[in-house]
């Protein structure tokens, strides 16, 4: 018999398909009924400052995140259906460091 492994899902959710008008505040407001939101962040383009159409919501517990995922996947936020899944942490160990462009002023 093998021991049962507990799968660690985490308390951070990825939210895809966000409307351009969605802000950190409206994202937080949409998820607050499902648990204690620690952070809600819409990812912005570094050059234009516009939404990239996705964001992240972090809950106080894994249980709250799981409930929110089930309740909000496919729900409408700012007139668009969103896709909600557990966030996957990026392994940055295999990527070379970012280089800054050289400027010859």
Phi, psi and omega in degrees: 000135178262143179293146180286132179264136175272126179274127180270110181271328181092172182247013181249129181250143171267133179240115181249159178081024181290147174291153178300331184279349182292134180245173175304320183291313180291329176294314178300314181300324181291328185262343182303323179298348185256002178153180181281110180275121177276323180206142173226124186219125172270130181280129183252148174293132183294328183274318186262338183079002179274157177300143175267003175089010176212167180199187182223143175233128179250128179258165179293326183225161175297323182297317178295319179298318181295318178297316180295320178301311181296320183284326190258347179295117182091354179288160179268130171231123181053039175083007180232141174285136183250154175254128183238130178211166176291139181290138176260122179289133179282138173266103184271003183293336183261004179258141177291156179296150179292140177256140175274141179295144177278135178246124176257085182282000000 
